Amino acid sequence: MNFVLSVQILITALGSILLGSLLGVQPSASFAVGSLGIALSFSMMAIGYGLIFKKKMIALAVGIIVFKYAILGIIIFTLVKLSWFEPLWFALGVASLILSAIAYALKEAKEGNKNVI
């Protein structure tokens, strides 16, 4: 998990700097919000599911799923109303998690682990 989050933060920084220098502050901020939002969601999911598997609590799993998506929906609904928000760059920020997942898969393949799904 730490590797994926580290790569995600690196992608966020590089993408924001690149977009800021090429297209301006609004695309850069939208990308950063999307990318950091997915990193936060990913880390909270890892913590929550770690507790679920440790304590075997079904109610906690349902609560995490319901509240996570409700909170994400409220955040996105609020962001869309902002004047500086650009949905395309936000979506690309969210999609940047794919690059982190690919980096993790390549790292695991290089180390020869057979547990990569």
N, CA and C atoms as an extended XYZ file, in Angstrom:
351
Properties=species:S:1:pos:R:3:atomname:S:1:resname:S:1:resid:I:1 pbc="F F F"
N         0.814       -1.181        0.000 N   MET     1
C         0.000        0.000        0.000 CA  MET     1
C         0.865        1.255        0.000 C   MET     1
N         1.950        1.236        0.768 N   ASN     2
C         2.814        2.408        0.834 CA  ASN     2
C         3.432        2.712       -0.516 C   ASN     2
N         3.798        1.677       -1.260 N   PHE     3
C         4.384        1.892       -2.580 CA  PHE     3
C         3.375        2.555       -3.513 C   PHE     3
N         2.151        2.063       -3.514 N   VAL     4
C         1.114        2.628       -4.394 CA  VAL     4
C         0.842        4.083       -4.024 C   VAL     4
N         0.740        4.381       -2.740 N   LEU     5
C         0.490        5.759       -2.324 CA  LEU     5
C         1.665        6.669       -2.658 C   LEU     5
N         2.886        6.164       -2.517 N   SER     6
C         4.062        6.969       -2.872 CA  SER     6
C         4.073        7.283       -4.357 C   SER     6
N         3.790        6.288       -5.171 N   VAL     7
C         3.739        6.508       -6.622 CA  VAL     7
C         2.594        7.457       -6.970 C   VAL     7
N         1.463        7.312       -6.296 N   GLN     8
C         0.314        8.189       -6.558 CA  GLN     8
C         0.647        9.642       -6.227 C   GLN     8
N         1.332        9.869       -5.124 N   ILE     9
C         1.719       11.234       -4.754 CA  ILE     9
C         2.728       11.790       -5.754 C   ILE     9
N         3.645       10.951       -6.225 N   LEU    10
C         4.599       11.383       -7.249 CA  LEU    10
C         3.876       11.747       -8.548 C   LEU    10
N         2.920       10.934       -8.954 N   ILE    11
C         2.134       11.222      -10.158 CA  ILE    11
C         1.343       12.512       -9.979 C   ILE    11
N         0.788       12.709       -8.786 N   THR    12
C         0.047       13.937       -8.503 CA  THR    12
C         0.947       15.157       -8.649 C   THR    12
N         2.127       15.088       -8.060 N   ALA    13
C         3.050       16.220       -8.117 CA  ALA    13
C         3.498       16.494       -9.549 C   ALA    13
N         3.921       15.455      -10.243 N   LEU    14
C         4.394       15.642      -11.622 CA  LEU    14
C         3.279       16.116      -12.547 C   LEU    14
N         2.115       15.510      -12.426 N   GLY    15
C         0.984       15.904      -13.268 CA  GLY    15
C         0.534       17.326      -13.003 C   GLY    15
N         0.504       17.706      -11.738 N   SER    16
C         0.089       19.069      -11.389 CA  SER    16
C         1.083       20.107      -11.893 C   SER    16
N         2.364       19.799      -11.733 N   ILE    17
C         3.389       20.733      -12.215 CA  ILE    17
C         3.340       20.854      -13.731 C   ILE    17
N         3.217       19.724      -14.407 N   LEU    18
C         3.156       19.742      -15.870 CA  LEU    18
C         1.920       20.490      -16.370 C   LEU    18
N         0.770       20.193      -15.797 N   LEU    19
C        -0.451       20.889      -16.204 CA  LEU    19
C        -0.404       22.372      -15.851 C   LEU    19
N         0.174       22.690      -14.705 N   GLY    20
C         0.289       24.087      -14.302 CA  GLY    20
C         1.155       24.891      -15.245 C   GLY    20
N         2.233       24.267      -15.719 N   SER    21
C         3.127       24.994      -16.623 CA  SER    21
C         2.581       25.060      -18.047 C   SER    21
N         1.808       24.067      -18.460 N   LEU    22
C         1.303       24.046      -19.840 CA  LEU    22
C        -0.071       24.702      -19.999 C   LEU    22
N        -0.983       24.435      -19.052 N   LEU    23
C        -2.371       24.862      -19.236 CA  LEU    23
C        -2.886       25.850      -18.198 C   LEU    23
N        -2.180       26.005      -17.099 N   GLY    24
C        -2.619       26.966      -16.099 CA  GLY    24
C        -3.033       26.321      -14.791 C   GLY    24
N        -3.516       27.165      -13.906 N   VAL    25
C        -3.809       26.747      -12.537 CA  VAL    25
C        -5.069       25.886      -12.441 C   VAL    25
N        -6.109       26.209      -13.187 N   GLN    26
C        -7.377       25.480      -13.050 CA  GLN    26
C        -7.262       23.996      -13.411 C   GLN    26
N        -6.677       23.647      -14.568 N   PRO    27
C        -6.510       22.213      -14.850 CA  PRO    27
C        -5.603       21.524      -13.837 C   PRO    27
N        -4.557       22.227      -13.413 N   SER    28
C        -3.626       21.663      -12.445 CA  SER    28
C        -4.316       21.396      -11.111 C   SER    28
N        -5.107       22.335      -10.628 N   ALA    29
C        -5.813       22.161       -9.364 CA  ALA    29
C        -6.864       21.053       -9.463 C   ALA    29
N        -7.579       20.995      -10.581 N   SER    30
C        -8.590       19.946      -10.766 CA  SER    30
C        -7.946       18.569      -10.784 C   SER    30
N        -6.811       18.441      -11.479 N   PHE    31
C        -6.083       17.173      -11.526 CA  PHE    31
C        -5.600       16.789      -10.127 C   PHE    31
N        -5.034       17.769       -9.407 N   ALA    32
C        -4.514       17.487       -8.070 CA  ALA    32
C        -5.624       17.051       -7.117 C   ALA    32
N        -6.776       17.693       -7.188 N   VAL    33
C        -7.898       17.323       -6.316 CA  VAL    33
C        -8.367       15.899       -6.636 C   VAL    33
N        -8.477       15.567       -7.909 N   GLY    34
C        -8.896       14.218       -8.290 CA  GLY    34
C        -7.889       13.164       -7.880 C   GLY    34
N        -6.619       13.457       -8.105 N   SER    35
C        -5.568       12.502       -7.797 CA  SER    35
C        -5.392       12.310       -6.292 C   SER    35
N        -5.398       13.405       -5.553 N   LEU    36
C        -5.286       13.283       -4.096 CA  LEU    36
C        -6.552       12.688       -3.482 C   LEU    36
N        -7.689       12.980       -4.085 N   GLY    37
C        -8.938       12.392       -3.593 CA  GLY    37
C        -8.949       10.888       -3.719 C   GLY    37
N        -8.460       10.377       -4.838 N   ILE    38
C        -8.427        8.924       -5.024 CA  ILE    38
C        -7.372        8.295       -4.125 C   ILE    38
N        -6.272        9.007       -3.875 N   ALA    39
C        -5.255        8.497       -2.949 CA  ALA    39
C        -5.816        8.419       -1.534 C   ALA    39
N        -6.555        9.437       -1.119 N   LEU    40
C        -7.181        9.428        0.198 CA  LEU    40
C        -8.226        8.314        0.295 C   LEU    40
N        -9.022        8.162       -0.736 N   SER    41
C       -10.033        7.113       -0.754 CA  SER    41
C        -9.387        5.731       -0.679 C   SER    41
N        -8.307        5.551       -1.413 N   PHE    42
C        -7.594        4.274       -1.426 CA  PHE    42
C        -7.008        3.969       -0.054 C   PHE    42
N        -6.397        4.965        0.586 N   SER    43
C        -5.789        4.719        1.896 CA  SER    43
C        -6.848        4.457        2.960 C   SER    43
N        -7.967        5.180        2.919 N   MET    44
C        -9.037        4.936        3.876 CA  MET    44
C        -9.671        3.558        3.663 C   MET    44
N        -9.781        3.149        2.410 N   MET    45
C       -10.317        1.830        2.112 CA  MET    45
C        -9.392        0.746        2.670 C   MET    45
N        -8.086        0.932        2.519 N   ALA    46
C        -7.134       -0.053        3.036 CA  ALA    46
C        -7.223       -0.157        4.552 C   ALA    46
N        -7.330        0.970        5.213 N   ILE    47
C        -7.451        0.955        6.679 CA  ILE    47
C        -8.764        0.298        7.098 C   ILE    47
N        -9.852        0.682        6.438 N   GLY    48
C       -11.162        0.132        6.781 CA  GLY    48
C       -11.249       -1.359        6.551 C   GLY    48
N       -10.782       -1.813        5.401 N   TYR    49
C       -10.864       -3.242        5.123 CA  TYR    49
C        -9.886       -4.048        5.962 C   TYR    49
N        -8.784       -3.414        6.372 N   GLY    50
C        -7.885       -4.080        7.317 CA  GLY    50
C        -8.603       -4.372        8.626 C   GLY    50
N        -9.387       -3.397        9.090 N   LEU    51
C       -10.171       -3.610       10.318 CA  LEU    51
C       -11.251       -4.668       10.114 C   LEU    51
N       -11.868       -4.653        8.946 N   ILE    52
C       -12.940       -5.615        8.674 CA  ILE    52
C       -12.403       -7.045        8.705 C   ILE    52
N       -11.279       -7.271        8.020 N   PHE    53
C       -10.734       -8.629        7.970 CA  PHE    53
C       -10.162       -9.060        9.323 C   PHE    53
N        -9.685       -8.079       10.087 N   LYS    54
C        -9.119       -8.392       11.397 CA  LYS    54
C       -10.207       -8.768       12.397 C   LYS    54
N       -11.309       -8.020       12.383 N   LYS    55
C       -12.362       -8.231       13.380 CA  LYS    55
C       -13.577       -8.968       12.833 C   LYS    55
N       -13.629       -9.192       11.529 N   LYS    56
C       -14.722       -9.913       10.882 CA  LYS    56
C       -16.085       -9.279       11.185 C   LYS    56
N       -16.175       -7.963       10.963 N   MET    57
C       -17.401       -7.227       11.255 CA  MET    57
C       -18.098       -6.851        9.944 C   MET    57
N       -19.204       -7.496        9.666 N   ILE    58
C       -19.963       -7.232        8.449 CA  ILE    58
C       -20.609       -5.852        8.491 C   ILE    58
N       -21.096       -5.451        9.656 N   ALA    59
C       -21.737       -4.139        9.784 CA  ALA    59
C       -20.748       -3.018        9.467 C   ALA    59
N       -19.506       -3.176        9.883 N   LEU    60
C       -18.485       -2.179        9.569 CA  LEU    60
C       -18.244       -2.102        8.071 C   LEU    60
N       -18.238       -3.234        7.393 N   ALA    61
C       -18.044       -3.253        5.943 CA  ALA    61
C       -19.173       -2.518        5.231 C   ALA    61
N       -20.386       -2.787        5.634 N   VAL    62
C       -21.542       -2.120        5.021 CA  VAL    62
C       -21.489       -0.622        5.304 C   VAL    62
N       -21.158       -0.268        6.534 N   GLY    63
C       -21.055        1.144        6.902 CA  GLY    63
C       -19.996        1.874        6.098 C   GLY    63
N       -18.851        1.248        5.919 N   ILE    64
C       -17.777        1.866        5.137 CA  ILE    64
C       -18.225        2.079        3.700 C   ILE    64
N       -18.840        1.080        3.117 N   ILE    65
C       -19.274        1.193        1.723 CA  ILE    65
C       -20.309        2.298        1.567 C   ILE    65
N       -21.300        2.313        2.435 N   VAL    66
C       -22.377        3.300        2.324 CA  VAL    66
C       -21.854        4.711        2.551 C   VAL    66
N       -21.119        4.915        3.636 N   PHE    67
C       -20.665        6.259        3.961 CA  PHE    67
C       -19.568        6.753        3.024 C   PHE    67
N       -18.718        5.850        2.561 N   LYS    68
C       -17.651        6.258        1.649 CA  LYS    68
C       -18.243        6.851        0.375 C   LYS    68
N       -19.164        6.160       -0.222 N   TYR    69
C       -19.726        6.652       -1.482 CA  TYR    69
C       -20.648        7.843       -1.274 C   TYR    69
N       -21.303        7.917       -0.130 N   ALA    70
C       -22.121        9.101        0.168 CA  ALA    70
C       -21.227       10.329        0.316 C   ALA    70
N       -20.134       10.188        1.032 N   ILE    71
C       -19.212       11.309        1.222 CA  ILE    71
C       -18.551       11.691       -0.093 C   ILE    71
N       -18.130       10.706       -0.885 N   LEU    72
C       -17.539       11.010       -2.195 CA  LEU    72
C       -18.543       11.719       -3.103 C   LEU    72
N       -19.783       11.304       -3.050 N   GLY    73
C       -20.816       11.964       -3.855 CA  GLY    73
C       -21.014       13.415       -3.444 C   GLY    73
N       -21.025       13.671       -2.161 N   ILE    74
C       -21.177       15.046       -1.676 CA  ILE    74
C       -19.973       15.891       -2.084 C   ILE    74
N       -18.775       15.327       -1.973 N   ILE    75
C       -17.572       16.068       -2.356 CA  ILE    75
C       -17.593       16.411       -3.846 C   ILE    75
N       -17.912       15.443       -4.674 N   ILE    76
C       -17.941       15.697       -6.116 CA  ILE    76
C       -19.045       16.681       -6.464 C   ILE    76
N       -20.199       16.553       -5.840 N   PHE    77
C       -21.298       17.484       -6.085 CA  PHE    77
C       -20.896       18.919       -5.729 C   PHE    77
N       -20.165       19.065       -4.624 N   THR    78
C       -19.692       20.381       -4.203 CA  THR    78
C       -18.622       20.911       -5.153 C   THR    78
N       -17.730       20.048       -5.591 N   LEU    79
C       -16.657       20.473       -6.499 CA  LEU    79
C       -17.202       20.967       -7.838 C   LEU    79
N       -18.199       20.302       -8.353 N   VAL    80
C       -18.748       20.655       -9.658 CA  VAL    80
C       -19.288       22.082       -9.662 C   VAL    80
N       -19.727       22.564       -8.526 N   LYS    81
C       -20.276       23.917       -8.432 CA  LYS    81
C       -19.200       25.005       -8.436 C   LYS    81
N       -17.952       24.650       -8.163 N   LEU    82
C       -16.886       25.641       -8.067 CA  LEU    82
C       -16.499       26.160       -9.451 C   LEU    82
N       -16.157       27.434       -9.527 N   SER    83
C       -15.869       28.056      -10.824 CA  SER    83
C       -14.550       27.561      -11.424 C   SER    83
N       -13.576       27.202      -10.618 N   TRP    84
C       -12.281       26.783      -11.132 CA  TRP    84
C       -12.223       25.300      -11.496 C   TRP    84
N       -13.222       24.553      -11.107 N   PHE    85
C       -13.218       23.097      -11.297 CA  PHE    85
C       -13.423       22.723      -12.762 C   PHE    85
N       -12.564       21.832      -13.267 N   GLU    86
C       -12.685       21.322      -14.638 CA  GLU    86
C       -12.831       19.799      -14.576 C   GLU    86
N       -13.997       19.280      -14.948 N   PRO    87
C       -14.276       17.843      -14.787 CA  PRO    87
C       -13.322       16.919      -15.546 C   PRO    87
N       -12.869       17.318      -16.718 N   LEU    88
C       -11.963       16.468      -17.500 CA  LEU    88
C       -10.677       16.194      -16.725 C   LEU    88
N       -10.068       17.237      -16.195 N   TRP    89
C        -8.805       17.077      -15.482 CA  TRP    89
C        -9.005       16.394      -14.138 C   TRP    89
N       -10.156       16.599      -13.516 N   PHE    90
C       -10.486       15.878      -12.294 CA  PHE    90
C       -10.581       14.376      -12.589 C   PHE    90
N       -11.261       14.033      -13.661 N   ALA    91
C       -11.412       12.621      -14.037 CA  ALA    91
C       -10.057       11.994      -14.358 C   ALA    91
N        -9.186       12.742      -15.016 N   LEU    92
C        -7.850       12.208      -15.303 CA  LEU    92
C        -7.036       12.050      -14.022 C   LEU    92
N        -7.262       12.932      -13.052 N   GLY    93
C        -6.615       12.769      -11.755 CA  GLY    93
C        -7.077       11.505      -11.054 C   GLY    93
N        -8.364       11.239      -11.107 N   VAL    94
C        -8.899       10.006      -10.520 CA  VAL    94
C        -8.347        8.785      -11.265 C   VAL    94
N        -8.269        8.882      -12.578 N   ALA    95
C        -7.773        7.769      -13.383 CA  ALA    95
C        -6.276        7.534      -13.208 C   ALA    95
N        -5.578        8.477      -12.601 N   SER    96
C        -4.132        8.309      -12.414 CA  SER    96
C        -3.806        7.158      -11.469 C   SER    96
N        -4.777        6.693      -10.716 N   LEU    97
C        -4.540        5.524       -9.858 CA  LEU    97
C        -4.167        4.305      -10.700 C   LEU    97
N        -4.616        4.270      -11.929 N   ILE    98
C        -4.274        3.154      -12.816 CA  ILE    98
C        -2.761        3.087      -13.019 C   ILE    98
N        -2.124        4.251      -13.164 N   LEU    99
C        -0.668        4.279      -13.332 CA  LEU    99
C         0.036        3.757      -12.081 C   LEU    99
N        -0.493        4.086      -10.922 N   SER   100
C         0.084        3.577       -9.673 CA  SER   100
C        -0.075        2.065       -9.574 C   SER   100
N        -1.224        1.562       -9.996 N   ALA   101
C        -1.458        0.116       -9.974 CA  ALA   101
C        -0.527       -0.604      -10.950 C   ALA   101
N        -0.304       -0.015      -12.107 N   ILE   102
C         0.618       -0.604      -13.085 CA  ILE   102
C         2.035       -0.614      -12.531 C   ILE   102
N         2.439        0.483      -11.877 N   ALA   103
C         3.778        0.535      -11.277 CA  ALA   103
C         3.936       -0.545      -10.218 C   ALA   103
N         2.891       -0.755       -9.414 N   TYR   104
C         2.945       -1.806       -8.396 CA  TYR   104
C         3.043       -3.189       -9.042 C   TYR   104
N         2.266       -3.422      -10.079 N   ALA   105
C         2.304       -4.724      -10.761 CA  ALA   105
C         3.681       -4.977      -11.373 C   ALA   105
N         4.276       -3.949      -11.956 N   LEU   106
C         5.616       -4.102      -12.532 CA  LEU   106
C         6.652       -4.377      -11.450 C   LEU   106
N         6.534       -3.719      -10.322 N   LYS   107
C         7.456       -3.947       -9.202 CA  LYS   107
C         7.341       -5.385       -8.707 C   LYS   107
N         6.112       -5.852       -8.546 N   GLU   108
C         5.910       -7.224       -8.064 CA  GLU   108
C         6.376       -8.246       -9.092 C   GLU   108
N         6.162       -7.987      -10.349 N   ALA   109
C         6.613       -8.909      -11.393 CA  ALA   109
C         8.136       -8.970      -11.449 C   ALA   109
N         8.764       -7.821      -11.253 N   LYS   110
C        10.222       -7.764      -11.269 CA  LYS   110
C        10.813       -8.540      -10.097 C   LYS   110
N        10.144       -8.490       -8.949 N   GLU   111
C        10.622       -9.202       -7.769 CA  GLU   111
C        10.310      -10.695       -7.835 C   GLU   111
N         9.507      -11.096       -8.811 N   GLY   112
C         9.227      -12.503       -8.999 CA  GLY   112
C         8.133      -13.051       -8.116 C   GLY   112
N         7.309      -12.191       -7.539 N   ASN   113
C         6.212      -12.672       -6.700 CA  ASN   113
C         5.121      -13.280       -7.568 C   ASN   113
N         4.594      -14.375       -7.141 N   LYS   114
C         3.541      -15.069       -7.881 CA  LYS   114
C         2.144      -14.634       -7.443 C   LYS   114
N         2.044      -13.709       -6.488 N   ASN   115
C         0.751      -13.317       -5.934 CA  ASN   115
C         0.125      -12.137       -6.650 C   ASN   115
N         0.662      -11.719       -7.777 N   VAL   116
C         0.105      -10.603       -8.516 CA  VAL   116
C        -1.120      -11.082       -9.269 C   VAL   116
N        -2.222      -10.401       -9.061 N   ILE   117
C        -3.468      -10.795       -9.734 CA  ILE   117
C        -3.706       -9.864      -10.889 C   ILE   117
